[in-house]
Amino acid sequence: MKTLQPLTTEQFVKNAKSEKELGIVDYEAFFSTQIKEAHNFAIGPYYWFIGDNSNMLITVASNNIGELSPFSKSEWENKPALFFVENIHPEDSFYVLSAIQFAMDRIVNLPSEQQTDVRINIYARMLNAQKVFRWVLIQMPGLYVNNKNLTTCGLMMITDLTHFNFNSRPILMTLVDKVNNKTEYYHLSLHNELKMENILLPHITKREQQLLQLMLRGLTTPEIADTLFISYHTVENHKRNLRRKTSTKTSVELVHYIMNNNLL
């Protein structure tokens, strides 16, 4: 069984910092496609920021970041990259850093044409605008890797999950490898020592993931059918198959299972 050990901020900085100059002037323009597409897969209110590993700085943040975090856009920008960690619950921060480092290591070892085919989803507790911890989904929709395979900047997206009620602590990380059609799931193990362990969960197809994202956004079966250009009965068949895979009886139970196990 694969395990991920937690990282301290010092270890993360040592691993993540790149000595390579970026040559990127407008970070927001560089990631403009990913930023524009973010709303298509967001399952709640979200904000984003871009981290520069060369200077270990947060270069730019979304205009609404002050509505979903304790700090305004101007307070986020030009802060040390790990200012982001100060907003994470102390019990979660070591594992978030470990998960990000694991994903970056996986990505930079892929051929350049495949580096956009790995996605990471991380659950953690972060501060909202009222400085109260709530669950969020941390994702990396975009990553820039230079020609020496050193990660040098990344787009981070934080989605608020206040509207979901978790029955238990969710799976900490999902790593989706589109190249090999494989998804790895890691949860926080409290046995003997704290670590993240790789566990087995049902395989969810790409079409099922699309359907689940729409369900999580509150769309009904007819609305999902129209959005995906499939029939009402096909949507219901997908839902039935998903309930069978997850041993759930209703759509509400299915949504809770998906969220608690970070299956997207």
C-alpha positions as CSV (number, residue, x, y, z in Angstrom):
1,M,0.0,0.0,0.0
2,K,1.4,3.4,-1.0
3,T,1.7,6.0,1.8
4,L,2.5,9.7,1.8
5,Q,4.3,11.2,4.7
6,P,3.4,14.8,5.8
7,L,5.8,17.6,4.8
8,T,6.8,20.6,6.9
9,T,6.7,24.0,5.2
10,E,10.5,24.1,5.2
11,Q,10.6,20.7,3.4
12,F,8.0,21.9,0.9
13,V,9.9,25.1,0.1
14,K,13.1,23.2,-0.4
15,N,11.5,20.8,-2.8
16,A,9.3,23.2,-4.6
17,K,11.6,26.2,-5.1
18,S,13.0,26.6,-8.6
19,E,16.1,28.5,-9.5
20,K,14.8,28.8,-13.1
21,E,13.6,32.3,-14.2
22,L,10.1,32.1,-15.7
23,G,10.1,34.7,-18.4
24,I,6.3,35.1,-17.8
25,V,5.1,38.7,-17.5
26,D,1.4,38.3,-17.3
27,Y,0.5,35.2,-15.2
28,E,-3.2,35.7,-15.5
29,A,-3.0,35.8,-19.3
30,F,-0.8,32.7,-19.3
31,F,-3.5,30.7,-17.4
32,S,-6.4,32.5,-19.0
33,T,-7.9,29.4,-20.6
34,Q,-8.0,27.4,-17.4
35,I,-9.4,30.4,-15.5
36,K,-12.2,30.9,-18.0
37,E,-13.1,27.2,-17.9
38,A,-13.0,26.9,-14.1
39,H,-16.7,27.6,-13.7
40,N,-17.6,24.6,-15.9
41,F,-16.4,22.1,-13.2
42,A,-16.8,24.2,-10.0
43,I,-19.2,22.6,-7.6
44,G,-19.5,25.7,-5.4
45,P,-18.2,29.3,-5.0
46,Y,-14.5,29.4,-5.7
47,Y,-11.4,31.7,-5.9
48,W,-8.0,31.2,-7.4
49,F,-4.4,32.4,-7.2
50,I,-1.2,31.7,-9.0
51,G,2.1,30.7,-7.2
52,D,5.5,31.4,-8.7
53,N,8.0,28.7,-7.5
54,S,11.0,30.7,-8.8
55,N,10.4,33.6,-6.4
56,M,8.1,31.6,-4.0
57,L,5.5,34.3,-4.3
58,I,1.7,34.5,-4.9
59,T,1.7,36.7,-8.1
60,V,-2.0,37.3,-8.8
61,A,-5.3,36.4,-7.2
62,S,-9.0,36.5,-8.3
63,N,-11.0,39.6,-7.7
64,N,-13.5,37.8,-5.4
65,I,-10.8,36.2,-3.1
66,G,-11.7,38.5,-0.2
67,E,-15.3,37.3,-0.3
68,L,-14.3,33.7,0.4
69,S,-11.1,34.2,2.5
70,P,-10.1,36.6,5.3
71,F,-7.8,38.6,3.0
72,S,-8.4,40.9,0.0
73,K,-6.9,40.5,-3.5
74,S,-4.2,43.1,-2.6
75,E,-3.4,41.3,0.6
76,W,-2.9,38.0,-1.2
77,E,-0.8,39.3,-4.0
78,N,3.0,39.5,-3.6
79,K,2.8,37.5,-0.4
80,P,5.2,34.5,0.2
81,A,3.8,31.4,-1.6
82,L,3.1,29.7,1.8
83,F,0.8,32.5,2.9
84,F,-1.8,30.1,1.5
85,V,-0.8,27.6,4.1
86,E,-1.6,30.1,6.9
87,N,-5.2,29.9,5.8
88,I,-5.3,26.0,6.2
89,H,-6.3,24.3,9.4
90,P,-3.1,23.3,11.3
91,E,-4.2,19.6,11.3
92,D,-4.5,19.6,7.5
93,S,-1.6,21.7,6.3
94,F,1.2,19.1,6.4
95,Y,-0.9,16.7,4.3
96,V,-2.0,19.3,1.8
97,L,1.7,20.2,1.2
98,S,2.5,16.5,0.9
99,A,-0.3,16.0,-1.6
100,I,0.7,19.0,-3.7
101,Q,4.3,17.8,-3.8
102,F,3.3,14.3,-4.7
103,A,1.2,15.6,-7.6
104,M,3.9,17.9,-8.9
105,D,6.5,15.1,-8.8
106,R,4.2,12.9,-10.8
107,I,3.5,15.6,-13.3
108,V,7.1,16.6,-14.0
109,N,8.1,13.0,-14.6
110,L,5.6,12.7,-17.5
111,P,6.3,13.7,-21.1
112,S,5.4,17.3,-21.7
113,E,2.5,16.5,-23.9
114,Q,0.9,14.4,-21.1
115,Q,1.5,16.9,-18.2
116,T,-1.9,18.4,-18.5
117,D,-3.5,15.0,-18.1
118,V,-3.0,14.6,-14.4
119,R,-5.5,16.3,-12.0
120,I,-5.3,16.6,-8.3
121,N,-8.2,17.1,-5.8
122,I,-7.5,17.8,-2.2
123,Y,-10.0,18.2,0.7
124,A,-8.9,20.5,3.6
125,R,-10.3,23.0,6.1
126,M,-9.5,26.6,5.3
127,L,-10.6,29.9,6.7
128,N,-13.6,31.7,5.2
129,A,-14.1,35.5,5.2
130,Q,-15.3,35.4,8.8
131,K,-12.1,33.4,9.8
132,V,-14.0,30.2,10.4
133,F,-12.7,26.9,9.2
134,R,-14.8,25.1,6.6
135,W,-14.2,22.3,4.1
136,V,-12.9,23.3,0.7
137,L,-11.7,21.5,-2.4
138,I,-8.2,22.5,-3.5
139,Q,-7.4,21.9,-7.2
140,M,-4.6,22.7,-9.7
141,P,-6.2,23.3,-13.0
142,G,-3.0,24.6,-14.6
143,L,0.8,24.1,-14.1
144,Y,3.8,25.5,-15.9
145,V,6.8,23.1,-16.2
146,N,9.9,24.5,-17.8
147,N,12.2,22.6,-20.2
148,K,14.3,21.2,-17.4
149,N,11.2,19.6,-15.8
150,L,11.2,21.9,-12.9
151,T,7.7,23.1,-11.9
152,T,7.9,26.9,-11.9
153,C,4.3,28.2,-11.4
154,G,0.8,26.9,-10.9
155,L,-2.8,28.0,-10.8
156,M,-4.6,27.0,-7.6
157,M,-8.4,26.9,-7.3
158,I,-10.2,26.8,-3.9
159,T,-13.8,25.8,-4.0
160,D,-16.0,26.4,-0.9
161,L,-17.9,23.3,0.2
162,T,-19.9,24.8,3.0
163,H,-23.1,23.7,1.3
164,F,-22.2,20.1,1.7
165,N,-22.6,18.3,5.0
166,F,-19.9,15.7,5.5
167,N,-20.9,12.6,7.5
168,S,-17.2,12.0,8.3
169,R,-13.8,13.3,7.4
170,P,-13.6,13.0,3.6
171,I,-10.8,11.3,1.6
172,L,-7.9,13.7,1.7
173,M,-6.7,13.5,-1.9
174,T,-7.6,12.2,-5.3
175,L,-5.0,11.9,-8.1
176,V,-6.6,11.5,-11.5
177,D,-4.2,10.1,-14.2
178,K,-6.0,10.5,-17.5
179,V,-3.1,9.0,-19.4
180,N,-3.4,5.6,-17.8
181,N,-7.1,6.0,-17.0
182,K,-6.4,5.5,-13.4
183,T,-7.5,7.3,-10.2
184,E,-5.7,7.0,-6.9
185,Y,-7.4,7.8,-3.6
186,Y,-5.6,8.7,-0.3
187,H,-7.1,9.1,3.1
188,L,-5.7,10.2,6.5
189,S,-4.7,7.2,8.5
190,L,-4.6,7.5,12.3
191,H,-3.2,4.0,13.0
192,N,0.1,4.2,14.8
193,E,1.3,7.3,13.1
194,L,-0.4,10.0,10.9
195,K,0.1,9.3,7.2
196,M,-1.9,9.2,4.0
197,E,-2.7,5.8,2.7
198,N,-3.7,4.7,-0.8
199,I,-7.1,2.9,-0.7
200,L,-9.3,1.2,-3.3
201,L,-12.6,2.8,-4.3
202,P,-15.1,2.1,-7.1
203,H,-14.0,3.2,-10.6
204,I,-16.1,6.2,-11.9
205,T,-16.1,6.7,-15.7
206,K,-15.6,10.0,-17.3
207,R,-19.3,10.2,-18.3
208,E,-20.3,9.3,-14.7
209,Q,-17.9,12.1,-13.4
210,Q,-19.6,14.6,-15.7
211,L,-23.0,13.5,-14.5
212,L,-21.9,13.7,-10.8
213,Q,-20.5,17.2,-11.2
214,L,-23.9,18.3,-12.5
215,M,-25.7,16.6,-9.7
216,L,-23.4,18.3,-7.2
217,R,-24.3,21.6,-8.8
218,G,-28.0,20.9,-8.1
219,L,-29.2,20.0,-11.7
220,T,-32.2,17.7,-12.0
221,T,-32.3,14.7,-14.3
222,P,-34.0,16.6,-17.2
223,E,-31.4,19.4,-16.9
224,I,-28.5,16.9,-16.8
225,A,-29.9,15.2,-19.9
226,D,-30.1,18.5,-21.8
227,T,-26.6,19.6,-20.7
228,L,-25.0,16.3,-21.7
229,F,-27.2,15.8,-24.8
230,I,-28.4,12.4,-23.6
231,S,-31.8,11.0,-22.9
232,Y,-33.6,11.2,-19.5
233,H,-33.5,7.4,-19.3
234,T,-29.7,7.3,-19.9
235,V,-29.2,9.7,-17.0
236,E,-31.3,7.5,-14.8
237,N,-29.4,4.5,-15.9
238,H,-26.1,6.2,-15.0
239,K,-27.5,7.2,-11.6
240,R,-28.7,3.6,-11.0
241,N,-25.2,2.2,-11.9
242,L,-23.5,4.7,-9.6
243,R,-25.8,3.8,-6.7
244,R,-24.9,0.1,-7.4
245,K,-21.2,0.8,-7.5
246,T,-21.3,2.8,-4.2
247,S,-23.9,0.7,-2.4
248,T,-26.2,3.7,-1.9
249,K,-30.0,3.8,-2.2
250,T,-30.9,7.4,-3.0
251,S,-29.4,10.3,-4.9
252,V,-28.8,12.1,-1.6
253,E,-26.8,9.1,-0.2
254,L,-24.9,9.0,-3.5
255,V,-23.9,12.6,-3.3
256,H,-22.7,12.2,0.3
257,Y,-20.7,9.1,-0.7
258,I,-19.1,10.9,-3.6
259,M,-18.2,14.0,-1.5
260,N,-17.0,12.0,1.5
261,N,-14.8,9.9,-0.8
262,N,-13.6,12.6,-3.1
263,L,-14.6,10.6,-6.2
264,L,-14.5,13.5,-8.6
